[in-house]
Amino acid sequence: MTRLPPERIALRDAAGRILRQDVQAERDNPPFDRVCMDGVAVASSAYSSGTRRFRLQGTQAAGAVPMTLADPAAAIEVMTGAVMPHGTDSVIPLEEYDLQDGCLDLKAEATAEPWRNVQRRGSDSAPGVPMLTDGMRLGAAELAVVASAGLAEISVGRQPRVTVISTGDELIEPGLPIADHQVRRSNAYGVAAALRLHGFTEASDEHLRDDEPLMRRRLGELLGSRDVLVLSGGVSKGKFDFVPATLKALQVEEVFYQVAQRPGRPMWFGVGPRGQLVFGLPGNPVSTLVCLVRYVLPALRAASGQKCAVPARIAVAEAMSGRKMTYFMPVASVRAGDGATSGLPRPPHGSGDFLALAGTDGFVELPPQPEGYPAGFIADFHPW
């Protein structure tokens, strides 16, 4: 896959995007010896020499200039996140002492070993060492790391411009009157929703009738403005399946047509003259969504610059009959138990049974195995 070019955006707009640079710490992290618990800071040497009563010298707040311990028999009250006062190296939590009239007495269980409840300067990261690397997805934790590096802008992979296209004269938009011989246009809504839920927000959709001249004109226009076309239907060998021939006329090179898999065998994939990606997904709803998750989403992630993730492996909770080619089995109630994650098979009544997908978590990829799959069979899991 050819990676799309990077772009710089504001940090507040970067959630879910793919990082296209390394992020290094601007200084030691933490940048000072940091207090990890409310209490008092003392010199551990004073505790080691037997001191159990300390005079309270003052209070060190978070964000304040660090104080300096005036006397080994003194203590400084400290707040979580504050700089350790100079001359101190141990924090005694407030539960371990009694404070009265400016003096504190340690309880019997109190300790003050060196660097207790203190996070040492630079223990998380140091300048010049990447904290995040090119290809990572920017979630909540990653964005916090970027902010800690002092970056107000960040380089991310440009969003792929995707258009989802459903084909067929039989498709009627939701909300419009429908005849007995027609069906609702539903695949495009599922595909567009999946794209957005996975972070690909530059997604539009439209419907093309089974009209070859119209299809050639409109697909040609879209190839000129979009990075990726995802077509649903029209890729089989029926009289009105114009998609493969139309794309060939538009100089889209066929990379493969038909895959040894169920559902989704008549899948088509090609590359346009400018590197545009064109996916011709089968029109049956189960086939459409399975192929979208198995092929289109990984391709879009690669084009965005995201590192390739290894699929999770789960156990199938029930025995299943054998298959002669790779089979994608929807599963529900994916859960962990007894040290393993398992899913309950939810086989649809054919590739048109989109109702069977409702309430499922994804599907497992079962390899060809005519003799069948026992309960507990381990397979790759692909979440919706």
N, C-alpha and C positions, 0 to 999 in steps of 0.2 A: 504494500500500500504506500502511495506517495503521501507524505505528511503535508498537511496544509500549513501555510506560513503562520508565524506567530504574530500576536498583536499585544500592545501594552494597554492595560485597562486599570481603572482604580481598584484598590484593594477591596473596597466595599461591594464591588460588582463581580468579584472573582469566585464566589461560592459555586462549587460543582465543576469549575473549569479545569483544564489540564495544564499543569505547570510546564513552561518551556524555558526554564533557566534553573540554575542551582541557586539556592538561598543560603548565604553564609551569615553567621552571627556578626553583628557590628562591634561587639565587645564580648568579654567573658560573660557567660550566662550560668548562674546569676552573676551580676557585675560586682558583687561584694559578698562577704560572709553574711548570710541572711538568717534572721530569726525565724524559726519554724513553729513557735508556740508562744502564746501569751505567758509571761512569767517575769522572772528577774534574771539578768545577766550577771555572772560573777566570774572571778578568776578561779579556775579549778585548783590552782596551787594553794589558795587559801583554804578551800575545802579539804584538800589532802593533808594540810598541816593541822587540821582539827577545828577550824572555825565553823560554828553552827549558828551564830547570830551575826547578822549583817545590818549595817546602817544603810537606809535607803537614801541614795544620793540624788535621784531625779528620775525622770521618765523619758525614754527614747521612743518617739512615735515613728511610724512608717513614713518615709519621705523626708524626715528631718535630717539635718547635718549630724553625723555621728558624735556622740559625747565621748569623753575620756574618763576612765575610772580614776578617781583621785586617790583612793586608798584600797589596798587589797581586802580590808575588812568591810568595804562598802559594796553595795549592789545597786544596779540600775534597772528600774522597771522597763520592760520592753514589750512591744506589740508585735504580733505576727507580721512578717514582711519587712520589719525594720532592719537597718544596718546594725550589726553587732558593734557595741561601743568599744572603742580602743581600750585595750588592757583586759578585756573579758574574753572567755573562750567556752563558756558553758551557760545553758539556759535551764533554770529550774522552773518547772511549770507551777502555776499558782496553787494547784491542789496540794503541793508538797511543802507549803510553808504557811505560817500565820503572821500577819502584818498588824502591828499596833504601835501607835505613837512614833512612826517613822523608823521603827526597827522591825526586822523580820526574823523569826525563829524557824529553823528547819525542822520538819517532822522527822520521825525515826526512819521513814522509808525514803527520804530524800537522798538524791545522789547528784554529783556534779562532776562527772568525768569529762575530760577534754572533748570539746565539740559536740556535746550532747545537745540535741534539738537545734542544731545549726547546719545549714546547707552551705558547704564551702564554695567560695568564689570559683567559677569556671568548672564546677562539677558536672554541669549539663552539656556545655559546649564551649568552644574557644574560637576566636576569630580565625578565619582562613579555612575552617573545616565545614563543609556543607552540612546544613541541618536538614534541608530538603533537596531533592534532585529532580532533574528534568524527567517528565513523564508521570509524575505523581498527580493524583486527583486532589483538588483542593477542597477538603472538608473543613469542618469546624476547627479541629485541632491544628490542621495545616495552616489555616488562615491566621490563627493565633500566633503560630511560629513566625509567619511572614511579618506580622505586625511587630513582633518582638525584635525583628531584625531592622526595624525602622523604615521599612519600605511602604510608601504610600501608593505606589504603582507596581504592577507585576506583569511579566511576560507570560502569556498563555497561548495555547493553540487556538487559532481562529475557529469559530463554530462552523461545521459543515452546513452549507445551504442545501436543504433537503426538500424535495417535493414528492409527496405521496400521491400516486395516481391510480384510481380504480377505473377499470374498463368494463363496458358491457351495457347494452341497451336495456337489460332487465332490471337495472339498479335504480331505485327511487329514494330520494333524500328523505330522512326522517321529517315528519311534520307535513308532508305532501300527500295528497290522495294516492292510493295504490290499488291496482287491479289484482285480480286473483292470480294472474300469470306472472306477476312481478315480485321482486324481493327488495328488501331495504338495503340501502348502501351502508354497510356496517363495518367492513374490513378497514376502510380508510380511517375511521374514527379510532379503532383499536390500535392501528399502526402509529398514527400521529400521537395518540396518548402515550404509547410505549416510548416513543422517541423523546417526548418532553419529560416523562418521568425519569428517563435515564440521562437527562441533562442536555439533550439536543433540542434547543428551543427555536432554532432557525428552521422550523419545519412548517410547510404549507401543504395543502392537499387540494385536489380537484378531480373531476370526473370526466372521462372521455367516452363518447359513444363508439360503437363498433362501426366507425366510418374511416376507411383507410386514408383518404386524402386529409381529412381533419386531423387524424392521429399523427400523420407525418408532419403536418404544419406545426401543430402545437408541441409535439415532442422536440422538433427542431428548435423552437423558441426556447423551450426549457433547457435544452442542452447548452444553449448560449448564455444562460444566466445562473444555472444551478451547479453545485458540485456533485450532487447525488440525486438520482431518480429511483424511486421505489415503486414499481408497478405491481398491481394486484390483479391477476387474471389476464387472459389473452395470450398465455405463453404455451398452451398445449397445441395439438395438431388439428383442431377443429377448423371448419370452413371460415369462421369469423375470428380466428385467433391471429390477428394481424401484427402483434407486437414484434416477434423475432424478425420478420421480413422488413417491417418499418424501420427498426433500429439498424438493420444491415444497410438499408438505403441511406441512412443518416451517418454512415461511416462509424458506427459503434461496433467494435470488434468483439465477436463472441469468444468468451474465454471457456465457458462450459455450458452445456445444456443437458439437463437430467442428471440426477444424483441417486445413487443406490441407497435410498432412504424412504421410510414411510413414517408419517405423511410427508409430502413435499417433493415427490419424485420429479415432477416436471419443472423444477426450478431452473431459471436462466440467469446468467451473469455475463456482463460485458463491460468494456472500457471505451469511452468516447475518444475522439481525436485530440482533446485537450486534457485527457486523463480523468474525465468525468466517470463516476461509477454508476452503473445501471444494473439494478436488481429486478428481475422479472419473477415475482413470487406467484405461486399457484393461487387460484382464486378461492379455493375452499378455505373457510376461516381458520380451521385448526392448522392447515398447512401454512397459511399466511403468517400466523403469529409464531409458529415454531421456527420457520425459516428466518423470520425477522430477528428473533433472539439468537439463533445459532450462527447466523452469517452476517446480517446487516449491522447489528449493534457492535460486534467485535471489529468489523471493518471501519465503522465510524470512529471507534475509540482509537484504532491504529492511525487513521488519518488525522485525528486530533493530537497525536503524539503520546497517547497514554501507553504505559507499559502493559504488556500482555499479562493477564491474570490467569492463573491455573484454576480450572473449574473445581468446585468442591466435590467431594466424593461422599455419597450417602448410600445407605442400605435400603433396598426395596422391601417393604414390610410383608408382602405376600408373594407366593409363588405365581409365576406367569408362564403361559405357553410360549413355545419357541418361535423365532422369527428368522427368515432367510436373508434379510438385509437389515441394516441399522434401523432401529425403531426408536422413536421419540415418544415416551410414555408420560402423560401428565400425572403428577402426584400432588396429593394434598396432605395437610397436617405434617409438614416437615418439622421434625422435632428431635431433640437430643435426649437420649436415655440409655442407661447401662453402658455408658462410654462410647456410644455410636449415635450418629444421626440417621434417621430413617424417614421414609415417605410412603404414604399409602397410594397405590396405583388407582388412577381414575380413568380407565380406558373409555374413549369416546365411541359413539356409534358411527364410525366413519369420519373422514376428514371434514365433513360439513357440519358436524355436531359441535358447534361453538358453545352451546349451553353447558357442555361437560367441562369446559375450562373455567367457568365461574366458580370461585372458591378454591381453585388450585393455586399452588405456590410456584409452579414451574414444571419442568419435565426432566426425566432422566434419559440419558443416551445409552440405549442397550445395543451392544454389538451383535452382529449376526450369530445366532446360536440356536439351530433348529431343535435341539434337545430340550430347550426350555430354561427358565431361570428360577432357581430355588429361592425361597424366602431368605432374606439376608444378603442377596446378591448385591455387590458393590458396583456402582456406576457413577459416571459424571452427572452432576446436577446443574441445570441451567435455570435460574430464577426468572420469572417474567419481568 
